[in-house]
Amino acid sequence: MVSPRSRILLLCLALAVAALGPAAFATSAGHTTPAAGAAAPAVESLSVPASRDAWINADAITTNYGRDEDLWTGIFTYSGKMDERRLLVGFDISALPANAIVDSAQLKMTQTRASGAESYALWPYQITGAWGEYTVTWENRPAAISAGDPLLVVNAANGVKTWDVLRIVQAWQAGAPNHGILLLGDGTTVGARVYASRESTPGLLTINYHLSGSETPTPTSTGTATVTATPTSTPTSTPTSTPTGTPTSTLTSTPTSTPTGAPSHFNRLFLPLILM
């Protein structure tokens, strides 16, 4: 048996919970989600063959080798002599859109011969001065700098060798003059590599890029608070005031929202106790 005092307390508690309504049990099922980022932009590719190439020889400083089918680089020894050789190759990338953002760039050269060290490191340098295919020599060779692209250790096997030249191409796209690429060794290790020139199998520059502004925003859902209990509209009783001798004024009450979740739960819980 529930005492009168306990019954009053339970009644107050039930009324308080009912007043809170579904808000007491509302769960946030849809927080506002920040943008998940842009969709991956479409990657496009541009491949261009060498438009000019040559090699220069420290042992023949005024000789031009722009018409040779072989392109030498490294340190070559013969008849007790040792000379350094370097390879220059240029590409016309005018077809690359001005708003292209370069994602990767590779230089491919076909190796046809090797001498000296079995493994030989060759660096791709950014040529910073002008040169002519049929006029460049060791004596008038252009300056070149490292743009930060990695060296490639090439073995003695013939075939296509690939250098990462991303930073060189990015520098061109950023406005640096495009004077081509220089392949050179460390200047001390004996070993030489020979590559096919454009007179036979030209070098190839492949650039992967996407266009600035081509990123497509990913739609994100707008979060809404979802109430676990679905309220239903239950009209309350309609009181009728009928004064004698006057027209009947019927006051129709506004339907009230009676949630079917939290209040009914507490009704089942508390009302039996209250009514005991």
C-alpha positions as CSV (number, residue, x, y, z in Angstrom):
1,M,0.0,0.0,0.0
2,V,1.4,3.4,-1.0
3,S,1.0,6.1,1.6
4,P,-0.8,9.3,0.7
5,R,2.5,11.2,0.9
6,S,4.3,8.8,-1.4
7,R,1.4,8.9,-3.8
8,I,1.7,12.7,-4.0
9,L,5.4,12.5,-4.6
10,L,5.0,9.9,-7.3
11,L,2.2,12.0,-8.9
12,C,4.5,15.1,-8.9
13,L,7.3,13.1,-10.5
14,A,5.1,11.7,-13.2
15,L,3.7,15.2,-14.0
16,A,7.3,16.6,-14.2
17,V,8.4,13.9,-16.6
18,A,5.2,14.3,-18.7
19,A,5.9,18.1,-18.9
20,L,9.3,17.5,-20.3
21,G,7.8,15.3,-23.0
22,P,9.8,13.8,-25.9
23,A,12.5,16.4,-25.4
24,A,13.8,14.3,-22.4
25,F,14.4,11.4,-24.7
26,A,15.4,13.2,-27.9
27,T,18.6,11.9,-29.5
28,S,20.7,13.6,-31.9
29,A,20.7,11.3,-34.9
30,G,22.0,13.9,-37.3
31,H,24.7,16.2,-36.1
32,T,25.8,18.8,-38.6
33,T,28.6,17.1,-40.5
34,P,31.5,19.2,-41.7
35,A,32.3,18.9,-45.3
36,A,34.1,15.7,-45.9
37,G,36.4,17.4,-48.4
38,A,36.3,17.8,-52.2
39,A,35.8,14.8,-54.4
40,A,38.9,13.6,-56.2
41,P,39.5,15.8,-59.2
42,A,39.7,14.1,-62.6
43,V,43.3,13.3,-63.5
44,E,44.5,14.1,-67.0
45,S,47.7,13.1,-68.7
46,L,50.0,14.7,-71.2
47,S,52.8,12.7,-72.9
48,V,55.3,14.5,-75.2
49,P,58.3,13.2,-77.0
50,A,61.6,14.9,-76.9
51,S,61.7,18.0,-79.2
52,R,65.5,18.3,-79.0
53,D,68.4,16.4,-77.4
54,A,72.2,16.3,-77.4
55,W,75.2,15.3,-75.3
56,I,78.3,17.1,-74.5
57,N,81.9,15.8,-73.9
58,A,84.5,17.3,-71.6
59,D,87.2,15.7,-73.7
60,A,86.0,17.5,-76.9
61,I,84.8,20.9,-75.5
62,T,83.9,22.5,-78.9
63,T,82.3,19.5,-80.5
64,N,78.5,19.3,-80.9
65,Y,76.7,15.9,-80.8
66,G,73.2,17.1,-81.6
67,R,72.7,14.8,-84.5
68,D,73.9,11.6,-82.9
69,E,71.7,8.6,-82.4
70,D,73.4,7.9,-79.1
71,L,73.2,10.2,-76.0
72,W,76.0,9.7,-73.5
73,T,76.2,10.5,-69.8
74,G,78.6,9.6,-67.0
75,I,82.3,9.1,-67.0
76,F,83.7,7.1,-69.8
77,T,87.2,5.7,-70.0
78,Y,89.1,4.7,-73.2
79,S,92.8,4.4,-74.1
80,G,93.7,5.3,-70.6
81,K,91.7,8.5,-70.7
82,M,88.7,9.5,-68.7
83,D,86.1,12.1,-69.7
84,E,82.9,13.3,-68.4
85,R,79.8,13.3,-70.6
86,R,76.3,14.8,-70.0
87,L,72.9,14.4,-71.7
88,L,70.5,17.3,-72.5
89,V,66.9,16.7,-73.5
90,G,64.1,19.2,-74.1
91,F,60.3,19.0,-74.3
92,D,57.6,21.2,-75.6
93,I,54.9,21.3,-73.0
94,S,52.9,24.2,-74.4
95,A,49.8,21.9,-74.5
96,L,49.8,21.8,-70.7
97,P,46.9,24.1,-69.6
98,A,47.9,27.2,-67.8
99,N,45.7,26.3,-64.8
100,A,47.0,22.7,-64.6
101,I,48.2,21.5,-61.2
102,V,50.9,19.0,-61.8
103,D,50.5,15.8,-59.7
104,S,53.4,13.7,-61.2
105,A,55.9,13.8,-64.0
106,Q,58.2,11.1,-65.4
107,L,61.1,11.2,-67.8
108,K,61.6,7.9,-69.7
109,M,64.7,7.2,-71.7
110,T,65.6,4.0,-73.6
111,Q,69.0,2.7,-72.5
112,T,71.0,1.0,-75.3
113,R,74.5,0.5,-73.8
114,A,76.4,0.6,-70.5
115,S,80.0,0.6,-69.3
116,G,81.8,0.8,-66.0
117,A,79.9,0.4,-62.8
118,E,77.1,-2.2,-62.7
119,S,74.9,0.3,-60.8
120,Y,75.2,3.9,-61.7
121,A,73.4,6.9,-60.1
122,L,72.1,9.6,-62.5
123,W,70.5,12.9,-61.4
124,P,67.9,14.9,-63.3
125,Y,68.7,18.6,-63.2
126,Q,66.7,21.6,-64.3
127,I,68.5,23.4,-67.1
128,T,68.3,27.1,-66.4
129,G,70.1,28.5,-69.5
130,A,69.3,28.4,-73.3
131,W,71.0,25.9,-75.6
132,G,70.6,24.8,-79.2
133,E,70.4,21.2,-80.2
134,Y,73.0,21.7,-83.0
135,T,75.2,24.3,-81.3
136,V,75.6,23.2,-77.7
137,T,79.0,22.0,-76.6
138,W,80.9,21.5,-73.3
139,E,82.4,24.9,-73.7
140,N,79.1,26.8,-74.0
141,R,77.0,24.4,-71.9
142,P,74.1,26.0,-70.0
143,A,73.8,26.2,-66.3
144,A,71.7,23.6,-64.4
145,I,70.4,23.2,-60.9
146,S,68.8,20.5,-58.8
147,A,65.1,21.1,-58.3
148,G,65.0,18.4,-55.6
149,D,64.0,15.5,-57.8
150,P,65.6,12.2,-56.7
151,L,68.5,10.4,-58.4
152,L,67.9,7.1,-60.2
153,V,70.3,4.2,-59.8
154,V,70.4,2.5,-63.2
155,N,71.7,-1.0,-63.8
156,A,73.6,-2.1,-66.9
157,A,70.6,-3.8,-68.5
158,N,69.2,-2.2,-71.7
159,G,65.6,-0.9,-71.7
160,V,63.5,2.0,-70.5
161,K,64.6,3.9,-67.5
162,T,62.3,6.3,-65.6
163,W,63.2,9.4,-63.6
164,D,60.8,11.3,-61.3
165,V,61.0,14.9,-62.5
166,L,57.9,16.3,-60.7
167,R,59.6,19.3,-59.2
168,I,61.3,20.3,-62.5
169,V,57.9,20.3,-64.3
170,Q,56.2,22.1,-61.3
171,A,58.9,24.8,-61.6
172,W,58.1,25.2,-65.3
173,Q,54.4,25.4,-64.6
174,A,55.1,28.0,-61.9
175,G,56.8,30.2,-64.4
176,A,60.4,29.1,-64.6
177,P,61.8,29.0,-68.2
178,N,61.6,25.5,-69.7
179,H,65.1,24.8,-71.0
180,G,64.9,21.1,-70.6
181,I,66.5,18.4,-68.4
182,L,70.1,17.5,-67.8
183,L,71.1,13.9,-66.8
184,L,74.5,13.6,-65.1
185,G,76.4,11.4,-62.8
186,D,78.3,12.4,-59.6
187,G,81.4,13.4,-61.6
188,T,83.7,10.9,-60.0
189,T,82.4,7.4,-60.3
190,V,83.6,5.6,-63.5
191,G,80.6,4.4,-65.4
192,A,78.7,5.6,-68.4
193,R,75.2,5.0,-69.9
194,V,74.0,5.5,-73.4
195,Y,70.4,6.4,-74.4
196,A,68.6,6.5,-77.7
197,S,68.2,10.0,-79.1
198,R,65.1,11.4,-80.9
199,E,66.7,10.4,-84.2
200,S,65.8,6.8,-83.2
201,T,63.7,6.4,-80.0
202,P,63.0,9.8,-78.5
203,G,62.7,10.3,-74.7
204,L,59.2,10.7,-73.4
205,L,57.9,13.1,-70.7
206,T,54.6,12.1,-69.1
207,I,52.8,14.6,-67.0
208,N,49.7,13.8,-64.9
209,Y,47.7,16.8,-63.7
210,H,44.3,18.1,-62.8
211,L,42.8,21.5,-63.5
212,S,42.6,24.1,-60.8
213,G,38.9,24.6,-59.8
214,S,37.9,21.1,-61.0
215,E,37.3,19.8,-57.5
216,T,33.6,19.0,-57.0
217,P,32.3,19.6,-53.4
218,T,30.8,16.6,-51.8
219,P,27.3,17.3,-50.5
220,T,26.9,16.8,-46.8
221,S,23.6,16.1,-44.9
222,T,22.2,18.8,-42.6
223,G,21.8,17.3,-39.2
224,T,18.4,17.3,-37.5
225,A,17.5,16.3,-34.1
226,T,15.5,13.1,-34.2
227,V,13.1,12.3,-31.4
228,T,12.8,8.6,-30.6
229,A,9.2,8.9,-29.7
230,T,6.7,10.0,-32.4
231,P,4.1,12.4,-31.0
232,T,0.5,12.0,-32.1
233,S,-2.2,14.6,-32.1
234,T,-5.0,13.6,-29.7
235,P,-7.8,16.1,-29.4
236,T,-9.0,16.6,-25.8
237,S,-12.6,16.7,-24.8
238,T,-14.7,19.7,-26.1
239,P,-16.3,21.6,-23.3
240,T,-19.6,23.2,-24.3
241,S,-20.9,26.3,-22.5
242,T,-24.7,26.5,-23.0
243,P,-26.2,29.5,-21.2
244,T,-30.0,29.5,-21.0
245,G,-31.7,31.6,-23.6
246,T,-28.6,32.6,-25.5
247,P,-27.0,31.1,-28.6
248,T,-24.8,28.1,-27.8
249,S,-21.1,29.0,-27.9
250,T,-19.1,25.9,-28.5
251,L,-15.4,26.2,-27.6
252,T,-13.4,23.7,-29.6
253,S,-10.1,23.0,-27.9
254,T,-6.9,23.0,-30.0
255,P,-5.5,19.4,-30.5
256,T,-2.6,18.9,-28.2
257,S,0.5,16.9,-29.0
258,T,0.6,13.8,-26.9
259,P,3.9,11.9,-27.3
260,T,3.6,8.2,-27.4
261,G,7.1,7.6,-26.1
262,A,8.3,8.9,-22.8
263,P,5.0,9.9,-21.1
264,S,3.3,6.6,-21.9
265,H,6.3,4.8,-20.5
266,F,6.1,6.7,-17.3
267,N,2.3,6.3,-17.1
268,R,2.7,2.6,-17.2
269,L,5.4,2.9,-14.5
270,F,3.9,5.4,-12.1
271,L,0.1,5.3,-12.5
272,P,-0.3,1.9,-10.9
273,L,1.6,3.1,-8.0
274,I,-0.3,6.3,-7.7
275,L,-3.7,4.5,-7.9
276,M,-2.8,1.9,-5.3
